[in-house]
Amino acid sequence: MTALTLKSAGAATLRADAIVVGVAKGPKGPVVAPGAEDVDKAFDGKLGAVLETLGAVGGEGEVTKLPAPAGLKAPVVIAVGLGPSPAKDETFGTEALRRAAGVAARTLAGAKKGAFALPVAESDSGAAGDALAAVAEGALLGAYAFTAYQGGGHEKKGRNGRNDNGPKQPLAEVVLLGAKPRDKAHKAAAERATALAEEVNRARDLINTPPNDLTPAAFATLASAAAGENGIKVEVLDEKALAKGGYGGILGVGRGSENPPRLVKLAYTHPKAEKSLAYVGKGITYDSGGISLKPAGHNETMKCDMSGAAAVFAAVVTAARLGLRVNVTGWLALAENMPSGSATRPGDVLRMYSGKTVEVLNTDAEGRLVLADALTRASEEAPDAIVDVATLTGAMMLALGNRTFGIMANDDAFRTTVHEIAEEVGEASWPMPLPADLRKGMDSPTADIANMGERMGGGLVAGLFLKEFVGEGITWAHLDIAGPAYHEGAPYGYTPKGGTGSSVRTLVRLAERAASGDLA
């Protein structure tokens, strides 16, 4: 993991592989952002003009590399675009800082030390440490790389930490210039950013791990180990315990695989907690579609179908690491959906943990089946709110694209709160309805409900199905992260190619709000 260091000193005296500065898009050309005064001075106050000569405009995602002039210990200056320059008396938004830092950290892959001279004063939110936290988060998330299966184990380290016949390693150390190591707000912001980024990156690792190595049992083992390291109580239900308990949904999905399912409970508690949250994650470690087999071209990335469980796992561990004054329980519904002679067939009826029966019309609508059992079980503990997270439907991707997750809920105010929190932490989301008229499409002549309904509005139908299994009187929200959970394109901002860790930051901030009493 990339290390994070705070330095109050300026850029002139620090030895590093490169110094990162921010540049904004001004009305008359690029504008050097606050924090880079020492660097600009080394350019005789003409850094903005030099950047303009090189074609820089300060647009978001833009990177310009320059040889450092005399007066700087670092050999290279990297200017990253922050987007439009803020109006007078305003500061850069936290998401702009987060993305710029991410771009810079990724640009510095293979380097040992990068000095970030980005704005770390108060952000537009007005809270001390917010800008510093954003830069720290962005840098640590942007530095991420998944290299566990590359290099063949025969890497020979070359200059600057690069492998001569292997992948570039992440930037080893991020130094935040202009920060105050002894300032309580800055120190706390840095510690939170480190814990959060490390757990988001842990979720990314899980999502990127090939399904032959990350089976339900393997996931449960990893979760148990992390729980033990962080004072989290863990309970793992194997296939025998699931059968004894009547978890027909999880068993029905997993029975076609040689790798049996698991239900993992992770319980973080605080002795002074006044609120309790339950997070439920879909953990399909590989989704072939089952008997309703996915067509060619739709299987290759289905190792990511456990992204919801990875997010829940990471959020609970983060809450424990931060010592939040709230009880947070995570439920990981883990199964592998495979076709075989023992697999659930279209037309089969499953008896769920709740006692309801479900006619399975499509075995590729399996996520809602494992979530249904976990939601019922989570409801038995009567938390103040339940949030489930799942790569649930392609329909949500058609509705919202690849970068935005949908939010459904049985309480409009709670849905609005979750949406506002997601936007606050930089995770694109959108509130979606649960139209009552779509429920009729799931009526079954054989069972209490079918696992499929009308094709149009399929993401909403899935939400309505899950709602049936939430305990009466319990506030609940459903996050369909099918779009942003796995990024197949080129990296951007602090978002890598592959697993993204989508919704972890939203879940953590929700827990923080509950801990502070700022959650109705």
N, C-alpha and C positions, 0 to 999 in steps of 0.2 A: 504494500500500500504506500502511496506517495505520502511523504512526511510534510507537515505544515509547521512553519516557523513564523513568529511575529517579530518584526524589527522596526524600531522607531527611527533608526538612521535613514538617511537619504540614499539615493542610488549611486552617488559618486564614489563612495568608499567601499562598496560591497563587491566582493569577487563572486561572479556567477557566470554561467554559460551564456546567459542573455538577460537583458532587462526588458520587461514588458510594459508598454505605456498604452494609454487609451487615446483614441482620436475620434472626435465627433464630427458629424456632418453639419457644418455651419452654413449660413446664408451666402458667405463669400469664399467658401473653401473649407478645408479641414481645420479643425480647432483642437489643439492639444488639451487633453482633459486634466483636471486637477490631479495632483499626485506625481506628475512628471516634470515638476519645475526644475529639478537638478539636471535631468536629461536635456530639457529644452535649453538650459543655460550652457550645457556642454556644446550645443549646436549654435551658440551665440544668439539664442532666442529665435532661431529661424527653423526649428524643427517642423513647424506647420508648413512653411514654404517648401522645404525639402520634400516633405511627403506629397505635397501637391505636384511638384515637379515630377515625381515618380508615378503620378496617376492616382494617388490615394484620394478618396473623398470622405472617408469616415463611415461608410455604410456598414451595417451589421454583417458580421462574418468576414469582413475584409482583413487581410493580413499583409503587412508590408515589412520586409526585413531590410535593415540598414547596418553597415559596419559602424561600430561605435567610434566617436571622435576621441581625441585626447581629453583626459579629464574623467573618463569612466573606466573602471576596472574591468567591466564586462566587455567582451569583444563584439557583441551583437546587440542591436536594439530591435525589438519586434513591436510594431505598432498595430494594435487591433481595433477594428471599428466598433463603436458603441451605438451607432445610429444617430438620429437627429440630436443636435445639441439642445439641452433643456433651456427653457425660457429663463429670463432673469429671476433670481431669487428661488429657483427650483434646482433640484439635483437629479442625477441619473436614477432611473428606476432600477430596482433590484434585479429584475429579470434581464435587463440590458447588461448589467455588470456580470451577472451569472453566466450569460452566454459568451460574452467577450473573454472572460477568464477561461472558460472551457475551450474556446478556440485556441487561445494561447498555450494552454497546457498540452493540447493535442499536437500543436505545432512543435513543441519542445520534446516530443517523444524521443527517448534515447539519451537525453541530457541528464546531468546530475543535479543541477541547481538552476532554477529560474526565479529571478527577482521580479515581483509584480508591483509596479508603481502605478496601480490603478486607483481611482477614487475610493477611499475607505472612510471618508467622513460620513456624517449622517445621510441616510438615503431620503427619498421623497416620502417615506412613511414617518419620518421624524423620530424613529426609535434608535437610540445609540447602539451601535454594533450591527445594525441591519445591513449596511453596505459592506462592512467587513465580512459578515457571514455569507453574503451573496457571492463575493469574490472568492472566498475560501471554498464554498460549496461548488461553484462553477469550476474552479481549478482542479479540485479533487475528483469531481465527477468527469471532467474532460480528460483527465490524465488516464482514465481507465483503459485497460487493454486486456483481452482474454487470450492468453498465449499458452495455456496449459497443454494443449495438444499440438503445438507447433515446435519445430526445431529438432525433432527426433531425439532429443536428449543428448545431442553431441555439439551443443553450442560452444563456440569459442569466443569469449568476450573480447571485443575490440575497443577502439577508442570511444570515449563518451558513453560507455555502458552498452554499446550496441553489440549484437551478436553477429559474428561474421557470416554464419550460415543459418541464422534463426531470425525471429521477429524482433522488431524494436521493442525495448522495454519501456514502461511508462516513465515519465519524468520522475526522478527520485525525490526531489525536494522542492516545495513551493515556499518561497519567502515573501511574506506580505510586508511591503515597505510602508512606512507611515503609520503602522499600527502601534499600539502601546501594550507591550507584554505584561505590564503590571496593572493595567487598567482592568477593573473587574468586568466591565461590560464587554470589552474587546476579548479578554481571556475566555469568558463564558461563551461568547459568540463563536470563537475559534474551536473550543471544545465541542460545542454542539454540532458545528459544521463537520468536524472530523468524525464524530460518532455517526451522524446521519449519512455522510458520504460513504463511510466504510460499510454500512449496512445496505445502502442502495447498491453498492458494488458487489456485495455478497449475493444479493438477489439477482443481479446481472450474471454473476458466475453460475448460479443455479440454472438460470434460464438457458444459458449458452452451453451447459454441459450436455453431451450427447445422451440420448435416452437409454442406450445400452449400459451406461454407467449410473444414470440417475433414475433408478426404479423407485416405486413407492417405498419399498423397505429402505433403500439407500437414503432417500430424502428424509425419512423418519429418523434414521440414525444420525444424519448430519444435524437435524433440528434438535434432537435430544442432546447432542454434544454441546451445541451452542447454548441451549437452555441451562445446562449444568454449569457452564462457564459464567453465566450472567444471573444466577440466582432465580431462575424461572422454573416453576414446577412443570413437569411434563408427564403426559399419559399417552401411551400408544396402544391403540386397539388394532390387533392383527386380524387376520381373516376369521380365526376361530371366535374371537371376542365380538367381531362384527356380526357373525352369524348368530351367536348367542343373544346379542342385543337387538337383533331384528333390523339391522341397517340394510334393508333391501335395495335401496338406490345405489349405495356405494358398491355392494356386492354384485349387483346386477351389471354394473358397468365393468367391473374388474374381472368377472368370471371367465372371460374369453382369453385372458392372458396367463402365461406361466408365472408372471410376477404378481403376486396377490396384492390386494389393496390395503390401505391403512387409513385410520383416522387419528390424527395427532392433535392433542390439546396442549397448548402452551399457556400457562397462567402466570402473569406477572402481577403481584399485589404490593400495595404500599400501605403501611400500617395506619396512615392518616388519610387514606383515600375516602372521598365522599361520593364519587361517581364511578360507574363501571361501564366499560365498553367491551363488546364482543366483535371480533373481526373474523370473518369466514372466507377462506380462500379456495378457489377451484384449483385442484392439483392433478390434472391429467398429465402424467409424465410423458406420455406419447398418445396421440389421438389419430388412429388410422380411420376413424369413422365406424369401426366395428363391422358388423354385417352390412350396414349401409355405407359401404366403403367409399372413401373420398376419391374423386377422380384424379388422374395423373396431373401433377403440377400443384396439387394442394396438400401433399404430404410432407414435403421437404422441411418445412419449418415447424412441424407440429410438436417438436420438443418444447416449444414455447407455451404449450397449453396449460402449463403449471405456473404461469406468471402470477396469477392471483394468489396462490398459496405462497409463492416466493415473496410477494409484497407483504402479505400478512405476517409471515415469519420475520421478515426484516423489520417491520414496524413494531412488533412486540419486543424484539431484542433491543431496538433503539430506545423504546420507552423505558426498558430496564436499565440500559446504560446511562440514560439521562436522569434516572431516579424520579420519574414523574409521579406526582401525587394523584394517581388514578389507578384503578385496577383495569388491566387490559388482558383479555383472554383471546388467544388466537386458535382457530380451528382449521386444520389443514386436511382437506378431503382429497386423499391421494389414491389414484387408480391409473391403470394403463388400459386404454380402450383398443382391444385387438379382436380380429375375426378368428374364430376357430370353431371346432365342433361343440364346444361348451359355451360359446358366446350367446348373449341375449339376442333374441331374434325380433324383428319387427312383428308386432302382434302379441308378444309376450306381455304378461301383466306382473308388475313388481309390487310387493307390499312394502311400503316405506316405513322408516322408523316411527313416523307419526301415526301409523296405522292406516293411512290412506292408501288406496291402490292406484297405480299409474299404468295405463296402457302405453307401451312403447311403440310409437308409430315410426320412429326414425332413431336408430342407435347412434347416429352422429349428433343427436341432441342430448348428449350424455352429461354435459357439465351441470345442467339444471338438476339432474338426478342425484349426483353426489352432493351438490350444494343443499338440496332439499333435506337430506338426512342431517347434514351438519347444522343447518339453520334451526331445525326442530330441536336438536340436542342443545345448541347454544341458547335457545329460548327458555329451556328448562331452568336455567340459572338466573332468569329475569334481570338481564342487564338493563342499564338505562337506554342503551341504543345498540343496534346491531348494524354493521356494515359488511356486506359481502363484496368480494372483488373477483372478477372472472373475465377471461378471454372467452366471452360467451357466444356471441353471434356475429356472423359475417354481415348480417343486416345492419348492425350498428356501424360497421365500417362503411357500408354504402351510404348511410345517413350522415355520418360525421367525418369521414375520411380517416387517414392513417395517424393523425396526431392528436385527436381529441377523443376523450372517453365520455360516455353518456352516464347520466345520473338519474336514477328512478328512486322513488321513495313512497312510503305510505303516509308521509307527513310533508306537506308543502314547505313549511318553515325549515324543517331539517334538511330537505333537499336544497333549499336556497343557501343554508349555512355551509353545507358540504361544497357546493359550487363556489361560494365566495372564498372558502379556505383553499380550494384547489387553485383558483386564480391567483390568490395571494402568494402561494409558494411557487408559482410558475408552471403549473400543470394544466394544460388546456382541457376544459371540460364543458359540458353543456347539459342543462336540466331537460329531462325528457318526461313525457306524461305516461300514465298507466290507464289508458281508456277502458272503461268498464265493458264497452260493447265487444271488445276483442276477447273477453273471457269465454264467451259462448262457443267460440271456435275450438276450444279444448275439451268440450263435452265429449264423453265417450259412452257408447252403448254397453260397454263391458265393464269399465272401471270407474272410479270416482273422477278421474281426470286423465286426459291424454298428455303426452309430453310434446305434442305439436298442436299448432292451431293455424290461423290464417297465415298465408305466406307474406302478405303485405303487412308491414309493421312487425316483422318477426322478432326484432330486438325488444319491442314492447310486450309481445306475447310471452317471451321468456321471462321478463320481469314480473308479469302477472302470475306466471306459474310459480315463481319463487315466493311471491307474496302469500300464496296459499299455505306455506309451511313456516311462516313467521308467527310466533306466539301472539295471542290476542293481547292488545294493549301495549305492545312493544314497538318503539320507534325503530324504523328500519330504512336503510338505503342500500341500493344496488349499484355498483360501478361496473359497467361493461367496458373493459379496457382492451377489447379485441384489436382496435386500431393501433394505439401507441405502445403496446406491450413489447412489440418486436419490430425493430426498424431494419428494413432490407436495403435501404438506399445508402448513399454516402453520409458519413457523420456530419452533424451540424451542431453549432453551439457546444453544449456539454453532452449531447446525445450521441452515443456511439452506434456503430453498426451492430445489429444483433439485439440481445436483451437490453431493455432500457431501465427496468426497475420502476415502471410507471405506477403511480398512486402511493408509493411508500411515503413520500414527503407529505401528501395529503393526509394519510392516516396518522402520521406522527404529529402533524400540526393539530389535527382533531383531538388527539389525546392530550396535547398541551393545553388546548382550550378547555377541555373537560377538567384537567388538573387545576387550572387557574380559576375555575368556577364560572368561566365565560362561555358556557354552553347550556342553553335552556333545555 
